[in-house]
């Protein structure tokens, strides 16, 4: 089913708080994010005291985003294949252990620029493992129509902590040193670990064997490749991350060298960015009701360009902070909108993997941008790098002229669950194959144009969900007969392919059956291929037709 109205219409921005598990996880995440931001201030400012060049300072931002780019797809496959709650528990526990070790190294004066980068990389590797499971679990905590509001609230929660956490982090670093900031982060994981350990989500158990990690990753990449609208989000997200990441990567240098401040100044500036982000999260649901997707994203690009340019020319902390208010709002509006677009366009069976690909694109852009803008700052100064980044943001804005984002629709992506394995004349095993499927339609001449257009969509859905070698053929002797033909590697993959059909996908099958003019429903043949020496076995089953 498709609803042309914005997906958040009729749902208040605070509606997800009516669900107890969302409230508990949101509150625990608030504390954990608070600790993470304190740790980030400690790491960034620690690097300014032990590093020998601006390049190493910028690498702190790169080391926090690089793990997401490298490991997100694997983490997404894990999120869709295993118990997401347990995955998050493992990730949070790993980050707790690494944070304790970082605290010990810092306290014992064993920290060097490269060991600091290594610890930061490890902590954010835990974040990379945790993030797809966490984001995909939003749909397990609230109904689908509340997912956009829940995503916005998660962004708001993170940025609530960002509005005060960095300033407090700056105070902690100034008063007690970076080791105290790292210790505070270690403690912050405990509450979320307890909440996740007590949560018992009601998730339907899969009736099919778990896919191998490689196959699951391939299925996720295939889904993205065969989903043009998601591809547009990836391009725009990467462009936004590449250009906008410059501000956060170079902000320690802006605080120290441009406005002549200290760790507290840096924390206050990050706090201003966070306050702006909270405002952006609060208005994002309403903006989705008033503006098109493309208009929202273009405004976010332009607003962040203003933020970067202001940071480059400002000589006063208050002026830079005012620009960061705008930048924070634009940051959340853009990234939360990208996230919502991906989640609302993806069924539950693959949502973790698709989100991970989106994160790879966006945070890969941030990591690459942090490195490049750091090199530019090293050679020409932070001000020049920020002006160049602002120009890059405007160029990213112009991408919308070629790849505009689609207006969001509400699709019923719940599994159809209408397929039942047919009765077979042969004793097939799950690994038996390859399997060839042929579906025969009788189409009137006047319906051919509509049939071909609908079949183009059917072919995309088939390939997206795992079908191979999909073709459409026409009978030369009886041109009213058309044959859809595709393969799956095994019988298990054939069953898995049909289990992925959603209610929205089924609408395509319903249109095809309406165009079929035969006396009987479209004829389905299922064939297992064999070498010519053994002949070819034909399995014609009685059962439901393909949807």
Secondary structure as the mmCIF struct_conf table of DSSP 4:
data_model
#
loop_
_struct_conf.conf_type_id
_struct_conf.id
_struct_conf.beg_label_comp_id
_struct_conf.beg_label_asym_id
_struct_conf.beg_label_seq_id
_struct_conf.end_label_comp_id
_struct_conf.end_label_asym_id
_struct_conf.end_label_seq_id
STRN STRN1 UNK A 2 UNK A 3
BEND BEND1 UNK A 5 UNK A 5
TURN_TY1_P TURN_TY1_P1 UNK A 7 UNK A 10
TURN_TY1_P TURN_TY1_P2 UNK A 13 UNK A 14
HELX_RH_3T_P HELX_RH_3T_P1 UNK A 15 UNK A 18
BEND BEND2 UNK A 19 UNK A 19
HELX_RH_AL_P HELX_RH_AL_P1 UNK A 20 UNK A 50
BEND BEND3 UNK A 52 UNK A 53
HELX_RH_AL_P HELX_RH_AL_P2 UNK A 54 UNK A 81
BEND BEND4 UNK A 82 UNK A 82
HELX_RH_AL_P HELX_RH_AL_P3 UNK A 84 UNK A 107
TURN_TY1_P TURN_TY1_P3 UNK A 108 UNK A 109
HELX_RH_AL_P HELX_RH_AL_P4 UNK A 113 UNK A 141
BEND BEND5 UNK A 142 UNK A 142
HELX_RH_3T_P HELX_RH_3T_P2 UNK A 144 UNK A 146
HELX_RH_AL_P HELX_RH_AL_P5 UNK A 147 UNK A 176
HELX_RH_AL_P HELX_RH_AL_P6 UNK A 178 UNK A 198
HELX_LH_PP_P HELX_LH_PP_P1 UNK A 204 UNK A 206
BEND BEND6 UNK A 207 UNK A 208
HELX_LH_PP_P HELX_LH_PP_P2 UNK A 209 UNK A 212
HELX_RH_AL_P HELX_RH_AL_P7 UNK A 213 UNK A 225
TURN_TY1_P TURN_TY1_P4 UNK A 226 UNK A 226
HELX_RH_AL_P HELX_RH_AL_P8 UNK A 228 UNK A 253
HELX_RH_PI_P HELX_RH_PI_P1 UNK A 254 UNK A 258
BEND BEND7 UNK A 259 UNK A 259
HELX_RH_AL_P HELX_RH_AL_P9 UNK A 263 UNK A 290
BEND BEND8 UNK A 291 UNK A 291
HELX_RH_AL_P HELX_RH_AL_P10 UNK A 293 UNK A 313
BEND BEND9 UNK A 316 UNK A 316
HELX_RH_AL_P HELX_RH_AL_P11 UNK A 317 UNK A 344
TURN_TY1_P TURN_TY1_P5 UNK A 345 UNK A 345
BEND BEND10 UNK A 346 UNK A 346
TURN_TY1_P TURN_TY1_P6 UNK A 348 UNK A 350
HELX_RH_AL_P HELX_RH_AL_P12 UNK A 351 UNK A 380
HELX_RH_AL_P HELX_RH_AL_P13 UNK A 382 UNK A 398
HELX_RH_3T_P HELX_RH_3T_P3 UNK A 399 UNK A 401
TURN_TY1_P TURN_TY1_P7 UNK A 402 UNK A 402
BEND BEND11 UNK A 403 UNK A 403
HELX_LH_PP_P HELX_LH_PP_P3 UNK A 404 UNK A 408
STRN STRN2 UNK A 410 UNK A 411
BEND BEND12 UNK A 414 UNK A 414
STRN STRN3 UNK A 415 UNK A 415
HELX_LH_PP_P HELX_LH_PP_P4 UNK A 421 UNK A 422
STRN STRN4 UNK A 423 UNK A 423
BEND BEND13 UNK A 425 UNK A 426
TURN_TY1_P TURN_TY1_P8 UNK A 430 UNK A 431
STRN STRN5 UNK A 435 UNK A 442
STRN STRN6 UNK A 443 UNK A 443
HELX_RH_3T_P HELX_RH_3T_P4 UNK A 445 UNK A 447
HELX_RH_AL_P HELX_RH_AL_P14 UNK A 448 UNK A 464
TURN_TY1_P TURN_TY1_P9 UNK A 465 UNK A 466
STRN STRN7 UNK A 468 UNK A 474
BEND BEND14 UNK A 476 UNK A 478
TURN_TY1_P TURN_TY1_P10 UNK A 479 UNK A 480
STRN STRN8 UNK A 481 UNK A 488
BEND BEND15 UNK A 489 UNK A 490
HELX_RH_AL_P HELX_RH_AL_P15 UNK A 491 UNK A 499
TURN_TY1_P TURN_TY1_P11 UNK A 500 UNK A 500
STRN STRN9 UNK A 502 UNK A 502
HELX_RH_AL_P HELX_RH_AL_P16 UNK A 503 UNK A 515
STRN STRN10 UNK A 516 UNK A 516
BEND BEND16 UNK A 518 UNK A 521
HELX_LH_PP_P HELX_LH_PP_P5 UNK A 522 UNK A 522
STRN STRN11 UNK A 523 UNK A 528
TURN_TY1_P TURN_TY1_P12 UNK A 532 UNK A 534
STRN STRN12 UNK A 537 UNK A 539
STRN STRN13 UNK A 542 UNK A 542
BEND BEND17 UNK A 543 UNK A 543
HELX_LH_PP_P HELX_LH_PP_P6 UNK A 544 UNK A 546
#
